[in-house]
Amino acid sequence: MKKQNNCVCLTCKKSFWTRPSHLRAGEGKYCSQKCMYSSVQWRQKIAECKLGDKNASRRPEVREKIRTFMQGRLVNEKHFAWRGKDVSYSGLHKWIQRKLGKSDICEHCGKSGLTGRQIHWANRSQKYLRDLSDWLRLCVPCHTKYDASFF
C-alpha cells in the first residue's frame, strides 16, 4: 500500500488524504473541486485573468505601442530564421521583391504593364548574392535571352 499524507482543506478545514506526488506538484490543498472553486485564492486568480481587455490589441493606441516596440526587432539579420548566405532560391527572390518592390516595366526592352509571371527578377552576376544592385527586372523573353548569354 502506498503512503498517503493527511492534509487540511483550505476552504472547509476538513481533514483528507492525498498522495505525496500531489503535494509536490502544488496540488492537494482542497478536499474536492467544489471547495477549490469556492476558495478565495481561486476567485482572485480568475479576477486577475479577467482584468485584461481581450480587445485591447485591436485599439489603435495599443497597436501603435506594439508597432513601435517591435520596430526593428525581427528584421533581416535580427530575425531568428535569418540564413544569410545560405538562403534558398525562392527565399532570396522574396527578399529582393520586398526590398525592391514589384516593377511592371522591363529594364531591357522597356515593355510596360507586365504583372505576375510575365516579369521576373534576374540576377546580373549569376552568383545570387544579397546585393540589391545585382538584380534587374526583366520580362520573360528578355530574361530567357539574358540567361542564355551566360551559357
Secondary structure, DSSP 8 states (H G I E B T S, - for coil): ----EEEE-TTT--EEEE-HHHHHTT--S-SSHHHHHHSHHHHHHHHHHHHS-TTGGGSHHHHHHHHHHHTTTSSGGGSTT--GGG--HHHHHHHHHHHH----S-TTT------GGGEEEEESSSS--S-GGGEEEEEHHHHHHHHHTT-
